[in-house]
Amino acid sequence: MIELVHTSAAGATALGAAYRLLEEVFEGDFGAEDWEHSLGGMHAFAWEGDDLVGHGSVVQRRLVHNGRALRCGYVEGVGVRADQRRRGHGAAVMGALESVIRAAYDLGALGTTDLGEPFYRSRGWLRWTGPLAALTPDGSKPTPEEQGAVYVFPGVMPLDLSAPLTCDWRDGDVW
């Protein structure tokens, strides 16, 4: 079952279970800053009875594209417990998050690994091929290390995937 709920209504039990799940899924490469990026928006919890088997969230960010600041639904903290993969939980989580993106944002975006890329591509997410940057406290800074890892979910705004794309600032990984 998928439960779609805002951070403010999720409760400590569900949020704690999601944090522990993501620590396990990312094998020690998930910490407090990553979790912070997952908060403040809508969470999709995949439950099997009382067990949390999958999670993802979508939070609002601003992306600058072709001179416009776009309202972006940025996907964070997507993971499915290892023993529950290939059972549709990831697709159900993403389906819920994509419905939020379609209803509330100009576009969706996320950063992925090589392992996750085929999954997102199969769902209609498109790789950003243009230059990437972040609006930092010291001005706009290129983020070439993220090239090829940023994907977008087109909405109503026409997008030029080869144009520059700039994200708003946050601590930790900016994309």
DOVEXTI-895869 format. One record per residue (C-alpha): residue in one letter; y, x, z. Coordinates in steps of 0.25 Angstrom, whole numbers, plus 5000, padded with zeros to 4 digits. Layout:
<keses>
> sedren;c2;c1;c3
> A;Y;X;Z .
...
</keses>
This chain:
<keses>
> sedren;c2;c1;c3
> M;5000;5000;5000 .
> I;5014;5005;4997 .
> E;5025;5003;5007 .
> L;5039;5005;5001 .
> V;5049;5006;5013 .
> H;5062;5013;5015 .
> T;5063;5025;5025 .
> S;5070;5017;5035 .
> A;5059;5007;5036 .
> A;5047;5016;5034 .
> G;5045;5019;5049 .
> A;5041;5032;5056 .
> T;5026;5030;5054 .
> A;5026;5028;5039 .
> L;5037;5039;5037 .
> G;5029;5049;5046 .
> A;5016;5046;5038 .
> A;5023;5049;5025 .
> Y;5029;5062;5030 .
> R;5015;5066;5035 .
> L;5009;5062;5021 .
> L;5019;5070;5013 .
> E;5016;5082;5022 .
> E;5002;5081;5019 .
> V;5003;5078;5004 .
> F;5013;5089;5002 .
> E;5004;5099;5010 .
> G;5015;5105;5019 .
> D;5026;5105;5008 .
> F;5033;5092;5014 .
> G;5043;5093;5025 .
> A;5055;5087;5032 .
> E;5064;5089;5020 .
> D;5055;5082;5011 .
> W;5053;5071;5020 .
> E;5068;5069;5022 .
> H;5069;5068;5006 .
> S;5059;5056;5007 .
> L;5067;5048;5017 .
> G;5078;5038;5015 .
> G;5072;5029;5004 .
> M;5060;5021;5001 .
> H;5046;5026;5004 .
> A;5033;5021;4998 .
> F;5021;5023;5008 .
> A;5007;5021;5002 .
> W;4998;5016;5013 .
> E;4983;5015;5014 .
> G;4982;5006;5026 .
> D;4989;5014;5037 .
> D;4988;5027;5030 .
> L;5000;5032;5022 .
> V;4994;5038;5009 .
> G;5007;5040;5000 .
> H;5022;5040;5001 .
> G;5034;5042;4993 .
> S;5049;5039;4994 .
> V;5061;5037;4986 .
> V;5075;5041;4991 .
> Q;5088;5040;4985 .
> R;5095;5052;4979 .
> R;5106;5055;4969 .
> L;5103;5062;4956 .
> V;5114;5066;4946 .
> H;5110;5065;4931 .
> N;5120;5065;4920 .
> G;5132;5064;4929 .
> R;5127;5052;4937 .
> A;5122;5051;4951 .
> L;5109;5043;4950 .
> R;5103;5035;4962 .
> C;5089;5042;4962 .
> G;5076;5037;4969 .
> Y;5070;5051;4973 .
> V;5055;5051;4976 .
> E;5051;5059;4988 .
> G;5039;5061;4997 .
> V;5028;5056;4987 .
> G;5014;5059;4992 .
> V;5000;5053;4993 .
> R;4989;5058;5003 .
> A;4979;5067;4996 .
> D;4967;5058;4999 .
> Q;4975;5046;4993 .
> R;4979;5052;4980 .
> R;4976;5046;4966 .
> R;4975;5032;4972 .
> G;4988;5026;4968 .
> H;4996;5029;4980 .
> G;5006;5038;4974 .
> A;5008;5029;4962 .
> A;5011;5017;4972 .
> V;5021;5026;4980 .
> M;5028;5030;4967 .
> G;5028;5016;4962 .
> A;5035;5011;4974 .
> L;5045;5022;4974 .
> E;5047;5020;4959 .
> S;5050;5005;4961 .
> V;5061;5009;4971 .
> I;5067;5019;4961 .
> R;5067;5009;4950 .
> A;5074;4998;4959 .
> A;5084;5007;4966 .
> Y;5087;5020;4959 .
> D;5092;5026;4945 .
> L;5080;5035;4944 .
> G;5069;5041;4953 .
> A;5067;5056;4955 .
> L;5057;5065;4962 .
> G;5053;5079;4963 .
> T;5038;5082;4960 .
> T;5028;5093;4960 .
> D;5019;5096;4948 .
> L;5008;5089;4955 .
> G;5016;5076;4956 .
> E;5022;5077;4942 .
> P;5011;5069;4934 .
> F;5011;5058;4944 .
> Y;5026;5056;4943 .
> R;5026;5058;4928 .
> S;5015;5047;4926 .
> R;5024;5037;4934 .
> G;5036;5039;4924 .
> W;5044;5050;4931 .
> L;5050;5060;4922 .
> R;5052;5075;4924 .
> W;5067;5079;4925 .
> T;5069;5090;4915 .
> G;5084;5093;4916 .
> P;5090;5102;4926 .
> L;5090;5099;4941 .
> A;5100;5101;4952 .
> A;5104;5097;4966 .
> L;5118;5093;4971 .
> T;5118;5103;4983 .
> P;5129;5105;4994 .
> D;5133;5117;4985 .
> G;5133;5109;4972 .
> S;5123;5106;4961 .
> K;5112;5116;4961 .
> P;5101;5117;4950 .
> T;5087;5115;4955 .
> P;5078;5121;4944 .
> E;5066;5123;4953 .
> E;5064;5108;4953 .
> Q;5064;5107;4937 .
> G;5052;5099;4933 .
> A;5049;5093;4946 .
> V;5060;5082;4946 .
> Y;5055;5068;4940 .
> V;5063;5056;4938 .
> F;5060;5041;4937 .
> P;5070;5035;4927 .
> G;5077;5022;4931 .
> V;5088;5015;4924 .
> M;5097;5028;4922 .
> P;5094;5035;4909 .
> L;5090;5050;4912 .
> D;5091;5062;4904 .
> L;5079;5070;4910 .
> S;5085;5083;4904 .
> A;5098;5082;4911 .
> P;5102;5088;4924 .
> L;5098;5080;4937 .
> T;5104;5083;4950 .
> C;5099;5078;4964 .
> D;5107;5076;4977 .
> W;5106;5086;4988 .
> R;5096;5086;4999 .
> D;5089;5096;5008 .
> G;5076;5102;5004 .
> D;5071;5100;4990 .
> V;5082;5093;4982 .
> W;5073;5087;4972 .
</keses>
